[in-house]
Amino acid sequence: MGNVSVVTKDTWDSEVLQANGLVVVDFWAVWCGPCKMVSPIVDELAKDYDGRAKIVKLNTDENPEIASRYQIMGIPTIMFFKDGKGIDKLVGALSKGQYKEKIDALLAA
């Protein structure tokens, strides 16, 4: 997985809500076909943004309380947090360019 951390309900607060800067969370599940397409893109983004953004993955089947807290209705959902606050999200399998565009905009903000 390179620089991608796996978060769970037990590590959510420390890894996402208490993190400084931009955190990108990939909400996914094992059975989700589009999630499998997005996974290698997320791994590449972690390398591309190493040191500038933290990239993590959360399995929605194993952590349903976190998914419901953020009203994750469809997966894959990529949610963006800045200094512990949810600021944006992208739903569905998108291209690497679309994710990069959003991350670049959020880093520049």
Backbone bond lengths (Angstrom), bond angles and torsions (degrees), N, CA, C in turn:
res aa  C-N    CA-C-N  psi(-1)  N-CA   C-N-CA  omega(-1)  CA-C   N-CA-C  phi
1 M - - - 1.453 - - 1.522 112.86 -
2 G 1.294 118.91 -6.51 1.459 119.99 178.38 1.510 110.97 67.12
3 N 1.325 116.35 -120.42 1.454 121.64 -175.69 1.528 113.35 -96.44
4 V 1.320 117.43 13.67 1.458 120.84 -178.24 1.522 109.36 -90.78
5 S 1.337 115.87 124.15 1.461 120.85 176.30 1.519 108.86 -93.06
6 V 1.326 115.28 149.36 1.460 120.41 173.30 1.521 106.28 -98.06
7 V 1.346 116.32 127.34 1.457 119.83 177.57 1.523 109.60 -110.93
8 T 1.329 114.96 153.29 1.461 122.70 178.37 1.529 107.15 -131.66
9 K 1.319 116.43 178.11 1.461 118.94 178.14 1.533 110.83 -59.84
10 D 1.329 117.10 -28.33 1.462 120.99 -178.61 1.530 112.76 -75.36
11 T 1.338 116.94 -27.95 1.468 119.85 -177.28 1.528 112.54 -108.21
12 W 1.342 117.08 -2.65 1.470 122.00 -175.05 1.529 112.39 -54.03
13 D 1.341 117.11 -52.28 1.458 119.72 -175.83 1.527 112.06 -60.58
14 S 1.335 116.53 -47.71 1.465 119.25 -177.18 1.527 112.62 -71.16
15 E 1.339 117.31 -37.08 1.468 120.56 -175.65 1.532 113.53 -82.50
16 V 1.346 117.14 -30.76 1.466 120.26 -174.13 1.527 111.79 -114.91
17 L 1.319 117.01 -57.15 1.464 119.60 -172.32 1.522 113.60 -72.56
18 Q 1.337 117.50 -28.03 1.460 120.09 179.96 1.531 112.56 -99.98
19 A 1.330 116.83 4.33 1.465 120.44 -179.54 1.530 110.22 -79.39
20 N 1.313 115.60 145.44 1.460 120.75 174.57 1.516 109.00 -89.73
21 G 1.326 116.00 146.19 1.454 119.75 177.20 1.512 112.77 82.40
22 L 1.326 114.92 -159.06 1.459 121.74 -173.50 1.528 111.11 -88.50
23 V 1.347 115.23 129.38 1.463 121.94 173.72 1.527 107.14 -121.63
24 V 1.333 115.26 128.94 1.461 122.34 179.94 1.523 106.88 -108.46
25 V 1.342 116.81 121.61 1.464 121.26 -176.45 1.526 109.37 -113.02
26 D 1.334 115.56 123.87 1.463 122.45 175.50 1.522 107.55 -96.09
27 F 1.351 116.33 107.92 1.464 121.55 174.36 1.524 107.30 -86.65
28 W 1.341 117.69 121.52 1.462 121.74 -172.96 1.534 110.33 -146.94
29 A 1.334 115.66 173.23 1.465 122.27 173.33 1.531 108.39 -147.45
30 V 1.316 115.72 154.07 1.472 122.56 -176.39 1.529 112.04 -58.73
31 W 1.340 117.44 -39.91 1.468 122.53 -174.67 1.530 113.54 -79.71
32 C 1.327 117.82 -4.83 1.464 122.46 -172.06 1.529 111.35 -87.30
33 G 1.341 116.36 110.60 1.471 121.15 179.63 1.520 113.90 -58.80
34 P 1.349 118.41 -51.35 1.474 118.96 178.71 1.530 112.90 -60.01
35 C 1.341 116.94 -30.28 1.471 119.85 177.39 1.530 110.47 -62.19
36 K 1.335 116.11 -36.89 1.465 120.50 179.55 1.530 110.64 -66.46
37 M 1.341 116.90 -31.22 1.470 120.33 177.19 1.525 111.07 -72.97
38 V 1.318 117.09 -34.69 1.465 122.12 -176.95 1.530 111.34 -79.43
39 S 1.315 117.61 -29.70 1.467 121.41 -173.98 1.536 114.51 -52.62
40 P 1.358 119.62 -48.69 1.466 118.06 178.92 1.535 112.45 -66.15
41 I 1.324 117.32 -29.35 1.472 120.62 176.70 1.526 109.55 -66.12
42 V 1.333 116.11 -43.26 1.464 120.77 178.60 1.532 109.88 -61.33
43 D 1.335 116.61 -41.16 1.466 120.29 177.87 1.534 110.73 -61.66
44 E 1.332 116.97 -41.48 1.468 120.94 178.35 1.527 111.11 -66.30
45 L 1.319 116.74 -41.08 1.467 120.54 178.54 1.527 110.73 -60.91
46 A 1.334 116.70 -37.82 1.468 120.53 178.77 1.520 110.63 -60.71
47 K 1.323 116.74 -39.50 1.469 120.18 177.56 1.530 110.57 -70.77
48 D 1.348 116.46 -44.38 1.463 121.49 -178.05 1.526 112.78 -62.05
49 Y 1.331 116.35 -35.53 1.471 120.60 -174.65 1.524 112.60 -108.11
50 D 1.329 117.25 17.90 1.458 121.78 179.24 1.529 109.48 -54.32
51 G 1.328 116.08 126.63 1.453 120.64 179.59 1.526 113.54 88.37
52 R 1.333 117.60 -12.77 1.471 120.49 -179.74 1.514 112.38 -113.96
53 A 1.333 117.07 -28.80 1.465 121.66 178.31 1.524 108.09 -146.99
54 K 1.310 115.33 146.75 1.466 121.15 177.92 1.526 107.07 -96.95
55 I 1.333 116.54 130.27 1.463 121.43 -178.46 1.529 108.49 -115.53
56 V 1.340 116.15 125.74 1.464 120.37 -179.04 1.526 110.01 -133.92
57 K 1.336 115.63 161.26 1.466 122.07 177.95 1.520 108.93 -123.50
58 L 1.342 114.78 141.74 1.454 120.10 177.29 1.525 108.65 -130.61
59 N 1.331 115.95 122.58 1.465 121.80 178.00 1.532 107.91 -78.84
60 T 1.338 116.46 115.30 1.466 120.68 -175.33 1.528 112.55 -69.08
61 D 1.331 118.05 -28.55 1.464 120.65 178.23 1.530 111.23 -68.59
62 E 1.324 116.33 -36.34 1.465 121.01 -178.02 1.524 112.26 -85.65
63 N 1.341 116.90 -17.73 1.464 121.58 -176.16 1.529 111.11 -134.72
64 P 1.349 117.32 58.21 1.461 120.04 -174.11 1.527 113.94 -63.04
65 E 1.345 117.05 -28.21 1.463 118.69 -178.60 1.528 111.85 -67.13
66 I 1.324 117.17 -34.07 1.476 119.66 177.53 1.528 109.34 -71.06
67 A 1.336 116.58 -45.14 1.469 120.43 179.57 1.523 110.94 -58.86
68 S 1.324 117.46 -42.19 1.461 118.79 -178.82 1.531 111.32 -72.97
69 R 1.326 117.73 -32.08 1.471 120.98 178.63 1.533 110.50 -59.27
70 Y 1.333 116.33 -35.62 1.473 120.57 -178.38 1.530 112.17 -103.21
71 Q 1.344 116.25 16.67 1.466 122.98 176.45 1.526 112.48 50.64
72 I 1.346 115.75 47.53 1.455 121.12 176.56 1.526 106.94 -78.30
73 M 1.334 116.52 106.01 1.462 121.61 -175.80 1.527 112.29 -96.88
74 G 1.313 116.97 -29.96 1.456 121.79 179.93 1.517 109.63 -133.79
75 I 1.309 115.64 148.49 1.463 119.00 177.13 1.522 108.55 -127.13
76 P 1.318 118.16 152.46 1.458 125.20 1.16 1.536 112.27 -72.31
77 T 1.323 114.84 142.32 1.460 122.04 169.06 1.517 106.67 -121.65
78 I 1.307 116.14 129.34 1.460 121.44 173.75 1.527 105.65 -105.18
79 M 1.342 116.22 118.31 1.455 120.73 -178.48 1.515 109.30 -112.77
80 F 1.329 114.75 143.03 1.458 121.24 -175.95 1.526 109.73 -112.91
81 F 1.326 115.25 130.15 1.463 122.23 177.83 1.521 108.03 -120.54
82 K 1.321 116.40 138.94 1.464 120.20 174.53 1.519 107.19 -126.73
83 D 1.325 115.54 120.95 1.466 122.12 -178.33 1.530 111.39 51.34
84 G 1.338 116.02 41.77 1.453 121.56 173.32 1.521 116.03 88.34
85 K 1.324 117.71 -2.50 1.466 120.20 -178.83 1.530 110.57 -111.33
86 G 1.336 116.32 133.17 1.459 120.65 175.31 1.519 109.25 -68.00
87 I 1.340 117.20 121.49 1.467 119.45 -175.12 1.525 113.56 -116.03
88 D 1.325 118.44 -19.80 1.458 119.44 -178.78 1.517 109.34 -168.36
89 K 1.343 116.26 165.82 1.462 119.45 172.84 1.515 110.46 -155.62
90 L 1.321 114.29 153.95 1.461 123.08 175.85 1.526 106.69 -122.33
91 V 1.335 116.59 131.26 1.464 120.88 -177.11 1.524 109.44 -113.24
92 G 1.332 115.97 136.22 1.458 121.24 178.44 1.516 111.55 98.70
93 A 1.324 114.69 168.37 1.466 120.71 -179.93 1.527 108.71 -80.58
94 L 1.323 115.91 115.42 1.462 121.81 179.97 1.520 109.39 -116.01
95 S 1.310 115.65 173.79 1.468 119.85 179.55 1.529 110.14 -80.41
96 K 1.322 115.41 160.34 1.463 120.31 177.35 1.526 109.90 -57.87
97 G 1.329 116.39 -39.66 1.465 120.90 179.57 1.521 112.54 -59.62
98 Q 1.335 116.57 -39.34 1.467 120.12 179.64 1.530 111.33 -66.71
99 Y 1.325 116.36 -39.64 1.469 119.48 177.38 1.527 110.34 -67.31
100 K 1.348 116.69 -43.07 1.466 120.82 -179.68 1.527 111.06 -61.30
101 E 1.318 116.11 -41.30 1.462 121.42 179.62 1.532 109.96 -58.35
102 K 1.331 116.81 -45.86 1.466 121.62 -179.50 1.523 110.85 -66.92
103 I 1.340 117.05 -45.17 1.474 119.81 -178.86 1.524 109.85 -64.07
104 D 1.333 117.68 -44.30 1.465 120.93 178.98 1.526 111.14 -58.67
105 A 1.333 116.81 -43.19 1.463 121.34 -179.91 1.530 110.76 -63.76
106 L 1.334 116.64 -41.70 1.460 120.45 -179.07 1.533 111.28 -70.69
107 L 1.326 117.45 -35.80 1.462 120.39 177.46 1.528 111.22 -67.79
108 A 1.327 116.01 -33.09 1.465 120.79 -178.63 1.533 111.65 -79.02
109 A 1.317 116.91 -21.54 1.477 120.87 -175.47 1.534 111.88 -68.55
